[in-house]
Amino acid sequence: MDSSCGKNALKVEEESPSFDIDATEEGIQEFLWNLAEANKEKRYTGVRKRPWGKYAAEIRDSTRNGIRVWLGTFNSAEEAGLVYDQAAFAMRGASAHLNFPSEKVKKSLKNMNYKYEDGSSPAEAIKEIHRARSSSNGKGKKKQISKDVLVLEDLGSDLLDELLSQS
């Protein structure tokens, strides 16, 4: 404890500027809570973070006896959360537990012209739409390799010997 900070305060010094913490139990708890909240990512229902940083979305499909349907892998948790919401709303309607406001989910479904056949899985339909969208964004396309050709002329071993002897 640093006596210059007062009776119930701790002085915390890091590489960043120092700051005071109320050393009472409540003050320490509040500090730890704020620190944890600052470092915590927002979590979305139906979304898991992969070890390499991408986000996977999946849902239990109530139209197919609750089997798990993998909806895809996405670059952000928000994107994966929205895809989960689309599938949940398509299957359960207004009673679905959503990550985002229902208006945003409805608008996203309308923008992607979501339709599925009777008797098929809404989650599978959304999965196929996102699969088609991601493959048309450049994934799976072969890269063009430049066919520039550099022609070298053989000047003979005599020139090479001459150059090596000069060094």
C-alpha positions as CSV (number, residue, x, y, z in Angstrom):
1,M,0.0,0.0,0.0
2,D,1.2,3.5,-0.9
3,S,0.8,5.9,2.1
4,S,0.6,8.9,-0.2
5,C,-2.6,7.7,-1.8
6,G,-4.7,7.8,1.4
7,K,-5.8,5.2,4.0
8,N,-7.9,3.0,1.7
9,A,-6.3,3.3,-1.7
10,L,-3.7,1.3,-3.6
11,K,-1.4,2.8,-6.1
12,V,-1.2,0.7,-9.3
13,E,1.5,1.4,-11.8
14,E,1.8,-0.2,-15.2
15,E,3.5,0.8,-18.4
16,S,0.5,3.2,-18.9
17,P,-0.2,6.1,-16.5
18,S,-0.8,5.1,-12.9
19,F,-4.2,5.1,-11.3
20,D,-5.7,4.8,-7.9
21,I,-8.0,2.0,-6.7
22,D,-10.2,2.1,-3.6
23,A,-8.6,-0.6,-1.5
24,T,-11.9,-1.6,0.2
25,E,-13.4,-4.9,-0.8
26,E,-16.1,-3.2,-2.7
27,G,-13.6,-1.0,-4.5
28,I,-11.4,-3.9,-5.5
29,Q,-14.5,-5.9,-6.7
30,E,-15.7,-3.0,-8.8
31,F,-12.2,-2.5,-10.3
32,L,-12.0,-6.2,-11.2
33,W,-15.5,-6.2,-12.7
34,N,-14.7,-3.2,-14.8
35,L,-11.4,-4.7,-16.0
36,A,-13.1,-8.0,-16.9
37,E,-15.9,-6.1,-18.8
38,A,-13.3,-4.1,-20.7
39,N,-11.5,-7.2,-21.9
40,K,-14.6,-9.3,-22.6
41,E,-15.9,-9.8,-26.2
42,K,-19.6,-9.6,-26.8
43,R,-21.0,-13.1,-26.9
44,Y,-23.7,-14.1,-29.4
45,T,-26.1,-17.0,-29.1
46,G,-25.2,-19.8,-31.6
47,V,-21.7,-18.4,-32.2
48,R,-18.3,-19.9,-31.2
49,K,-14.9,-18.5,-31.7
50,R,-12.4,-20.7,-33.5
51,P,-8.9,-21.0,-32.2
52,W,-7.6,-19.2,-35.4
53,G,-9.9,-16.2,-34.9
54,K,-12.9,-16.9,-37.1
55,Y,-16.4,-17.4,-35.8
56,A,-18.6,-20.4,-36.5
57,A,-22.4,-20.2,-36.4
58,E,-24.7,-23.2,-35.8
59,I,-28.2,-23.8,-34.7
60,R,-30.4,-26.7,-33.5
61,D,-32.9,-27.3,-36.3
62,S,-36.4,-27.9,-34.7
63,T,-37.8,-29.0,-38.1
64,R,-35.3,-31.9,-38.2
65,N,-35.6,-33.4,-34.6
66,G,-33.2,-30.9,-33.1
67,I,-30.1,-31.9,-35.1
68,R,-27.3,-29.3,-35.1
69,V,-26.9,-27.4,-38.4
70,W,-23.6,-25.7,-39.1
71,L,-24.4,-22.4,-40.8
72,G,-20.9,-21.4,-41.7
73,T,-17.6,-19.7,-40.6
74,F,-17.4,-15.9,-40.6
75,N,-14.9,-13.2,-40.1
76,S,-16.7,-11.5,-37.2
77,A,-18.9,-12.5,-34.3
78,E,-21.6,-10.0,-35.4
79,E,-21.8,-11.5,-38.9
80,A,-22.1,-15.0,-37.4
81,G,-24.7,-13.8,-34.9
82,L,-26.8,-12.3,-37.6
83,V,-26.8,-15.5,-39.6
84,Y,-27.8,-17.5,-36.5
85,D,-30.6,-14.9,-36.0
86,Q,-31.8,-15.4,-39.6
87,A,-32.1,-19.1,-39.2
88,A,-33.7,-18.8,-35.7
89,F,-36.3,-16.3,-37.0
90,A,-37.0,-18.4,-40.1
91,M,-37.7,-21.5,-37.9
92,R,-39.3,-20.0,-34.9
93,G,-40.7,-16.7,-36.0
94,A,-41.3,-14.0,-33.4
95,S,-40.8,-16.4,-30.5
96,A,-37.1,-16.9,-31.4
97,H,-34.4,-15.7,-29.0
98,L,-32.3,-13.3,-31.2
99,N,-29.0,-11.5,-30.8
100,F,-30.2,-8.5,-32.7
101,P,-33.5,-6.6,-32.9
102,S,-36.1,-8.5,-35.0
103,E,-36.5,-5.6,-37.4
104,K,-32.8,-5.9,-38.4
105,V,-33.2,-9.7,-38.9
106,K,-36.4,-9.3,-40.9
107,K,-34.7,-6.7,-43.1
108,S,-31.6,-8.9,-43.7
109,L,-33.8,-11.8,-44.7
110,K,-35.8,-9.6,-47.1
111,N,-32.5,-8.3,-48.6
112,M,-31.2,-11.8,-49.4
113,N,-34.5,-12.9,-51.0
114,Y,-34.9,-15.7,-48.5
115,K,-37.3,-18.5,-49.6
116,Y,-37.5,-22.2,-48.9
117,E,-39.7,-25.0,-50.0
118,D,-42.4,-26.5,-47.7
119,G,-41.1,-29.5,-45.9
120,S,-37.4,-28.4,-46.1
121,S,-35.3,-26.9,-43.4
122,P,-35.1,-23.1,-43.1
123,A,-31.7,-23.4,-41.5
124,E,-30.4,-25.5,-44.5
125,A,-31.8,-22.9,-46.9
126,I,-30.0,-20.1,-45.1
127,K,-26.8,-22.1,-45.0
128,E,-26.9,-22.7,-48.7
129,I,-27.5,-19.0,-49.4
130,H,-24.5,-18.0,-47.3
131,R,-22.4,-20.8,-48.9
132,A,-23.2,-19.5,-52.4
133,R,-22.6,-15.9,-51.3
134,S,-19.1,-16.7,-49.8
135,S,-18.1,-18.8,-52.9
136,S,-19.0,-16.0,-55.2
137,N,-16.9,-13.5,-53.2
138,G,-13.7,-15.0,-54.5
139,K,-13.3,-18.2,-52.4
140,G,-12.7,-21.2,-54.6
141,K,-11.6,-19.2,-57.6
142,K,-8.3,-20.0,-59.1
143,K,-5.8,-17.2,-59.1
144,Q,-4.5,-16.0,-62.4
145,I,-0.8,-16.6,-62.7
146,S,1.2,-14.1,-64.7
147,K,2.8,-15.7,-67.7
148,D,5.6,-13.2,-68.2
149,V,8.7,-14.9,-69.5
150,L,12.2,-13.9,-68.9
151,V,14.7,-15.3,-71.5
152,L,18.3,-15.8,-70.5
153,E,21.1,-16.2,-73.0
154,D,23.9,-18.6,-72.3
155,L,27.2,-16.7,-72.8
156,G,29.4,-19.7,-72.2
157,S,31.6,-21.0,-69.4
158,D,34.6,-19.0,-70.6
159,L,32.9,-15.7,-69.6
160,L,32.0,-17.2,-66.2
161,D,35.6,-18.3,-65.6
162,E,36.9,-14.9,-66.6
163,L,34.5,-13.1,-64.2
164,L,35.4,-15.5,-61.3
165,S,39.1,-15.0,-61.8
166,Q,38.7,-11.2,-61.5
167,S,37.2,-11.3,-58.0
